[in-house]
């Protein structure tokens, strides 16, 4: 008999250094069609999952990819995110921000 529940690992990330995490903030974020986030960094690691629509995702210096519903991503702490651009259909995604006690999630725009 086939099990009514299946489990599949879709992302397994080893953080480059141990990080004290006091809480995880989960945000539902919506970007209108053809909206570009701009070159940016985050003060902590960000994990995410696309819920609807699609986005072009690229860490600076790496190849761009298009993420669609069900796809997951990881933005390393301090990494330059070159592209997080909603396509013509827009995008809705869940962002999971790992935060130290008392820390707030920050996104910093970078001048190129």
ZARO-596871 format. One record per residue: y, z, x of N, C-alpha, C, O in turn; residue in three letters. Coordinates in pm, whole numbers, padded with zeros to 5 digits, always signed. Layout:
REM ZARO-596871
YZXYZXYZXYZXALA;...
//
This chain:
REM ZARO-596871
-00118+00000+00083+00000+00000+00000+00125+00000+00089+00130+00070+00190UNK;+00224-00077+00051+00350-00084+00125+00439+00033+00087+00449+00069-00031UNK;+00502+00091+00186+00590+00206+00161+00713+00162+00081+00765+00053+00105UNK;+00759+00243-00015+00877+00209-00094+01008+00227-00015+01115+00188-00061UNK;+00997+00285+00105+01115+00307+00189+01088+00247+00326+00983+00270+00386UNK;+01184+00169+00375+01173+00116+00511+01294+00165+00592+01400+00194+00537UNK;+01273+00175+00720+01380+00218+00810+01384+00121+00927+01282+00091+00988UNK;+01505+00073+00958+01521-00020+01068+01646+00020+01146+01752+00043+01088UNK;+01632+00028+01277+01748+00057+01361+01829-00072+01373+01777-00174+01416UNK;+01957-00067+01334+02042-00185+01342+02145-00174+01454+02207-00274+01491UNK;+02163-00054+01508+02253-00034+01621+02214+00096+01689+02197+00198+01623UNK;+02199+00091+01821+02163+00210+01899+02250+00207+02023+02225+00128+02115UNK;+02352+00293+02028+02450+00292+02136+02440+00421+02216+02440+00530+02159UNK;+02432+00407+02347+02443+00522+02435+02588+00528+02480+02637+00434+02543UNK;+02657+00636+02449+02796+00649+02489+02803+00660+02641+02715+00721+02702UNK;+02907+00603+02702+02916+00602+02848+02931+00742+02909+02900+00762+03026UNK;+02980+00837+02831+02993+00975+02878+02976+01067+02757+03010+01030+02645UNK;+02922+01188+02781+02911+01281+02668+03049+01306+02606+03150+01309+02676UNK;+03052+01322+02475+03178+01343+02404+03158+01453+02301+03066+01447+02220UNK;+03244+01553+02305+03238+01659+02204+03286+01599+02072+03395+01544+02064UNK;+03204+01611+01972+03240+01559+01840+03235+01674+01741+03130+01732+01714UNK;+03354+01704+01685+03362+01812+01588+03352+01761+01445+03319+01836+01353UNK;+03381+01631+01428+03371+01572+01295+03367+01420+01307+03406+01364+01410UNK;+03322+01357+01202+03321+01212+01192+03402+01177+01068+03371+01222+00958UNK;+03505+01097+01088+03588+01051+00977+03543+00910+00941+03538+00821+01026UNK;+03510+00890+00813+03466+00759+00765+03576+00701+00677+03619+00764+00581UNK;+03621+00581+00713+03727+00515+00637+03676+00382+00581+03606+00308+00649UNK;+03712+00354+00457+03690+00221+00402+03821+00145+00427+03928+00187+00382UNK;+03811+00036+00499+03929-00040+00539+03918-00182+00484+03814-00247+00496UNK;+04026-00226+00423+04031-00362+00366+04141-00441+00437+04252-00392+00455UNK;+04108-00561+00477+04206-00650+00539+04215-00776+00454+04113-00836+00419UNK;+04336-00816+00421+04356-00937+00342+04315-01060+00421+04306-01056+00544UNK;+04289-01170+00351+04249-01294+00420+04345-01331+00533+04467-01318+00521UNK;+04286-01377+00642+04359-01428+00759+04452-01324+00823+04553-01361+00882UNK;+04419-01196+00813+04496-01090+00878+04433-01059+01014+04312-01036+01023UNK;+04515-01059+01118+04469-01025+01252+04513-00883+01287+04629-00848+01266UNK;+04423-00803+01338+04457-00665+01375+04548-00660+01497+04629-00569+01509UNK;+04535-00756+01587+04612-00754+01711+04538-00678+01820+04451-00596+01791UNK;+04572-00706+01944+04511-00642+02059+04535-00491+02050+04650-00447+02041UNK;+04427-00411+02053+04441-00267+02035+04329-00190+02103+04229-00247+02146UNK;+04350-00059+02112+04248+00034+02160+04239+00152+02063+04327+00171+01979UNK;+04131+00229+02075+04114+00351+01996+04095+00468+02092+04043+00450+02202UNK;+04135+00588+02050+04124+00706+02133+03985+00769+02132+03962+00871+02197UNK;+03894+00711+02061+03755+00756+02057+03668+00640+02016+03719+00536+01974UNK;+03537+00655+02025+03449+00547+01984+03455+00526+01833+03468+00620+01755UNK;+03445+00400+01794+03445+00364+01652+03320+00282+01625+03290+00186+01696UNK;+03248+00322+01523+03133+00246+01476+03169+00191+01339+03249+00251+01268UNK;+03113+00079+01301+03149+00023+01172+03041-00065+01113+02947-00106+01181UNK;+03058-00093+00984+02968-00181+00911+03049-00262+00811+03130-00208+00736UNK;+03027-00393+00813+03097-00481+00720+03031-00469+00583+02909-00478+00570UNK;+03114-00449+00481+03066-00433+00345+03081-00564+00266+02991-00603+00191UNK;+03195-00631+00284+03222-00756+00211+03312-00844+00297+03388-00795+00380UNK;+03302-00975+00277+03385-01068+00352+03334-01086+00494+03215-01066+00521UNK;+03424-01124+00584+03384-01143+00723+03504-01126+00815+03619-01135+00773UNK;+03473-01102+00944+03575-01075+01044+03529-01133+01178+03411-01131+01211UNK;+03624-01185+01254+03596-01228+01390+03623-01109+01480+03733-01055+01482UNK;+03521-01068+01555+03526-00948+01637+03507-00985+01784+03418-01061+01818UNK;+03595-00929+01870+03583-00959+02012+03640-00845+02097+03756-00807+02082UNK;+03557-00793+02185+03605-00701+02288+03660-00788+02399+03600-00889+02435UNK;+03776-00750+02454+03842-00828+02558+03745-00862+02670+03677-00774+02723UNK;+03738-00990+02706+03651-01035+02813+03510-01071+02769+03431-01121+02849UNK;+03478-01046+02643+03346-01081+02591+03358-01193+02488+03468-01229+02447UNK;+03247-01247+02449+03245-01356+02352+03274-01304+02210+03230-01195+02173UNK;+03349-01382+02133+03378-01348+01994+03255-01373+01907+03174-01461+01936UNK;+03243-01295+01801+03137-01317+01703+03193-01294+01563+03292-01222+01546UNK;+03131-01355+01466+03171-01336+01327+03075-01239+01262+02953-01260+01262UNK;+03130-01131+01207+03049-01030+01141+03060-01047+00991+03167-01072+00937UNK;+02945-01034+00924+02936-01052+00779+02873-00928+00716+02829-00839+00788UNK;+02869-00921+00583+02813-00803+00517+02677-00763+00575+02586-00845+00589UNK;+02668-00634+00607+02546-00580+00665+02550-00573+00817+02471-00501+00877UNK;+02641-00648+00881+02654-00643+01026+02724-00515+01068+02811-00465+00997UNK;+02686-00463+01184+02745-00341+01237+02813-00371+01369+02782-00471+01435UNK;+02906-00283+01409+02977-00303+01535+03010-00169+01599+03005-00064+01534UNK;+03045-00175+01727+03082-00059+01806+03203-00095+01890+03201-00194+01963UNK;+03308-00015+01880+03427-00030+01963+03431+00090+02057+03459+00201+02014UNK;+03402+00068+02186+03401+00180+02280+03539+00244+02293+03642+00178+02278UNK;+03540+00373+02319+03665+00446+02340+03747+00379+02450+03696+00356+02561UNK;+03872+00346+02421+03962+00288+02520+03943+00140+02547+04022+00080+02619UNK;+03839+00078+02490+03816-00065+02512+03926-00147+02444+03973-00113+02336UNK;+03966-00254+02509+04065-00345+02451+03994-00435+02350+03909-00516+02386UNK;+04031-00419+02224+03974-00502+02119+04066-00622+02103+04175-00611+02047UNK;+04021-00737+02153+04103-00858+02155+04119-00917+02016+04226-00966+01980UNK;+04011-00912+01938+04019-00969+01802+03942-00882+01705+03830-00839+01731UNK;+04004-00857+01594+03938-00803+01476+04014-00868+01362+04099-00807+01297UNK;+03982-00995+01339+04059-01084+01254+03982-01119+01127+03875-01180+01133UNK;+04037-01080+01013+03975-01115+00886+03976-01267+00872+04074-01333+00908UNK;+03869-01322+00821+03862-01466+00796+03936-01497+00665+04001-01410+00607UNK;+03925-01619+00620+03992-01662+00498+03948-01589+00372+04015-01598+00269UNK;+03837-01519+00380+03790-01444+00262+03829-01296+00268+03802-01221+00174UNK;+03893-01255+00378+03926-01114+00393+03801-01036+00432+03692-01092+00443UNK;+03818-00905+00453+03704-00822+00491+03725-00679+00442+03837-00628+00438UNK;+03615-00617+00404+03610-00474+00376+03501-00417+00466+03390-00469+00470UNK;+03535-00310+00538+03434-00249+00625+03450-00098+00625+03554-00045+00588UNK;+03345-00030+00666+03347+00114+00684+03361+00140+00833+03285+00086+00914UNK;+03459+00223+00871+03479+00262+01010+03445+00409+01025+03494+00493+00949UNK;+03362+00440+01124+03319+00577+01151+03383+00620+01283+03349+00568+01389UNK;+03475+00715+01277+03553+00760+01392+03499+00895+01438+03504+00993+01363UNK;+03447+00901+01562+03397+01025+01620+03515+01100+01680+03582+01049+01769UNK;+03540+01221+01630+03660+01296+01668+03626+01435+01720+03539+01503+01666UNK;+03696+01476+01825+03683+01612+01878+03752+01708+01781+03834+01664+01700UNK;+03722+01836+01787+03790+01932+01700+03942+01919+01715+03994+01921+01827UNK;+04013+01907+01604+04157+01897+01604+04212+01759+01637+04334+01739+01632UNK;+04127+01665+01671+04171+01531+01709+04188+01443+01585+04114+01456+01488UNK;+04287+01353+01590+04310+01255+01485+04277+01116+01540+04300+01089+01657UNK;+04224+01031+01455+04194+00893+01497+04325+00820+01524+04419+00828+01446UNK;+04329+00749+01637+04448+00674+01674+04411+00532+01713+04308+00508+01777UNK;+04497+00439+01673+04484+00300+01713+04614+00265+01782+04721+00280+01724UNK;+04605+00218+01906+04724+00186+01985+04729+00036+02011+04633-00022+02061UNK;+04840-00026+01975+04855-00169+02001+04895-00189+02146+04978-00115+02200UNK;+04835-00288+02208+04851-00314+02350+04933-00440+02371+04908-00543+02308UNK;+05031-00429+02460+05107-00549+02500+05024-00623+02602+04976-00562+02698UNK;+05005-00751+02583+04922-00828+02676+04998-00871+02797+04942-00936+02886UNK;
//
